[in-house]
Amino acid sequence: MKPYYVDDSVTLYHGDWCESIADDFTADLILTDPPYGETSLAWDRWPDGWPALAARHANAMWCWGSMRMFLDRRDEFTDWTFSQDLVWEKHNGSNLAADRFSRVHETATFWYQGPWSEIHHETPTTADATPRTVRKKARPAQWIGATGPNVYVSQDGGPRLMRSVLYAPSMHGNAINETEKPTSFLEHLITYGCPPGGTVVDFFAGSASTGEACKLTGRKAVLFEKREQQCYEAAKRLARMPIDFGASA
């Protein structure tokens, strides 16, 4: 299949990834934002069975979704082992009903296959300017099982473990895709799950935020998008970006 757009860092294909991807294609990480299937919009249709098909192409995956989506589709993730979830806190809500709390968050979940020790995962840290020593206390047996002191220690101002709830403004007013995610958030997911110089694949690329984040972090990206208008706008976006050849990795 001929790429719709290609540069030294990103390759973008126009088409359904299930029909286009090579059987022997492998990546270090899947990072994707599938249609949740929660609205009547024409593009918002869950592709049945895609998590099982995706499992052939990588052993680690960040998948965006809502609580409703993951509960409704839980049986489709049986090829994967759940690891953790991150919450994107955004500044505006995306309510589908007027009689519920305003939903100002979305969730990214990390999944893997095989032994955890074989999965690339870079400890997520952030600088803390306050001088301190931080240690997790040992817990008694009645608290989710006995645990010893944490081996991760922050001294004299950091680094410290990054929190699982991260704030980033939404792309409202500037988005190419209806559900576009901020590049600043995606960079954290990529640096955690993909080694420097590795390859990330996005099966539902939309605006190519994954491709942009890969360029900024010195990774390669392979993107698939079904809607040609999205591909056109994504290609323009990617062409304007500089390429990071590993300086930030």
N, C-alpha and C positions, 0 to 999 in steps of 0.2 A: 504494500500500500504506500502510495506516494505521500510524503508529509505535506501538510498544509503550510507549515512554517517550520524552519529549522535554523539554528545557529549553533555555536560551539557548546552551548549549555542546555538548550531546550529543543525538543522535537515535539511538535503539535500535529495530531492527526484529526481530520474531520471524519467522523463516523462512529458507529456503535462499536465500542471496544471489544465486546464479545465476538463480533464478527470479523474484527480487524487484527487483533493481537496474534502474534506468532505463538504456536504451542510451546515452544522452548524459551520464550521470553522470561527473564527473571530480573527482579529489582531488589534492592536492599530494603526498601520500604514502600508500602502503599500509603498514600495520604489522599483521602477522597471525601467528598461531600455529596452523597447520593440524594436523589429526590426523596423526600420523607414520605410522600404519598398522603399528605394531610389536608390537601385542598382540592378544589375542582379545576384548578388551572391545568391547561393542556400539557405543560412540561413536567408537572409534578406527579409522575407515575413511577412507583417503585418497580425496578426491574427484578422480577422474581428470580431467586437463585443466584444472584450475583456474588454474594460472599463466598459461596462454595467454589465458584469459578475463579474468583480472585485468589483463593488459597493456593492455586497452582503456580502463582507467579511471584510470591514473596512469602517470607515467614514472619513478617511483622506488619502491622497495619494500624494507622490512625484513621478512625471513621467518625465523621460528624453525624449528629442526630439529636432528636429530642427523646425524652423519656418515653413518650407514647410510641415513637418509632421503634425503639429498641425492645420494648415490651411486646409490641405487636409482631415483630420480626425475629424474636429471640431464637426460634427454632432454625433459622437460616444461618446462625453463627456457630453451629455445632462443630464445625471444623476448626474453630479458633478457641483459644483460651483467653479469657478476659484478664487484663492486668490492672488497669487503672482508668480513671476518668479525670479530665480537666474541664473546668467551667469557664466559658468566655462570658464575662460580665460586660454588657454593652450599655450605652447611654440612653437608648430608646427601646420601647417595647415592640413586640410582634404578636399582639393578641389576635386570636381567631374568634374570641367570644368576649362580650362586653360585661359578663357577670363573673369574671374570675380575676385573680391577681394579674397584674401586668407582667408578662414574661419578658424579662430583660436579660436572658441568658440563653446560651446554647452549650451543648456538651460535645467534647471530643473524647472518644474512647480508644484505648490502646489494646490491641489484640496480638497474639503471637501463636506460633506452632512450634512444637518440639521443646527441648530443654531451655529453661529461661537463661541458663548460663551461656547458651549459644546465640542469644539475641543481643544485638547491639543496643545498649541503652546507656547514654552518657548522663551521669548524675547532674540534674538540673540545679544550678546554683545562681545566686544573685549576690552582689556586693552589699554589705551592711556597714554603714559608716560608724555605727556605735560600737566602741570597744567592749567586748564581752566574751565570755566563754559560755557556749551553749551545749548542754548535754541532755539527752533524753534520760529521765530517771528510769531505773528498773521498776517493773510493775509486778504487783502480786499476782498469784495464779488466778484469782477470781476476775481479773481484768483481761479479757480476751486471751487468756493463756499467759503464763509467766514469760517475761522478756528481760533480757539483760540490758545493761546500759548500751546506748547507741554508739557504734564505732565512729559515726560521723560527728566531728567536733568543729565548731566555728570559734575561732579565737581572734581577739583583737580586731574585730570589725569585719569578719567574714572571710570567705564566702559562706552563705547560709543556704539551706535547701529552699528552693523556690516553692511558693505556695501553689495549691491546686486550683485556686480561683484567681484568674488574671483579668484585669480590666483593659479594654481597648475600645476606642470609639468605633461604632459601626460605620459602614461605608455609605450610609444614607446620603443621597444627593450626588454621589460621585461613582456609584457602582456601575459596572458593566453587566454583571449578573444579578438576578433578583435576590440571591442568598449569598452574595459575595462575602468572604471572610477577610479580615484584615491581615495583611502580610506580616505585620509585627507579631501576631499570635502564631502564625504558621511557622515562622522562623524557629520558635521554641520547639515545636513538634518535630521539625526536621533535624535540628541539631541533636535532639534527644535520641531519635530512632534511626538515623542514617549516618554512617561514618563519613568523614570528610572525603570528598571526591566520589562518593557513592551515587547511586541512582534511585530517584523517587519516581513512582508512577502514580498518576491520577486518572482514574477511569471516568470521572465526571468533572471535567476541567473547568467548565464555565468560563470565567473571566481570566483564567490562567494565573490566579494568585499563587498557586503552588509553584508554577514555573518562575514567577518573580522571586518568591522566597528562596527557591533553589539557587537562583543567580546570586542573590545577596549573601548566601551562606557557602558558596563554593561547591554545590552539589549539581548533579545533572538531573533533568526532568524529562519524562516521557508522558505526554498528555493526550487524552482522547476527549473529544467533544462532539455531540451529535448535531447541534444547531450551527449552521454555517455562519449566521450573523454573529454568534458568540465567538466563533473561530476568527472571524474577520477583525472584531474588536480586540480580541486577545492577541492576535498577531501584531497589531499596531502597538499595543501596550508593550509587548516583549521587545519589539524592534527599537523602542525608545530607551530601553534599559542598558546600562553597562553590564559587563559580565565579570563576576568575581572568579578568578582562576585559582582561588585557594588561599588568598591572603587573609581572609577572615576565618578560615577553618581552624 
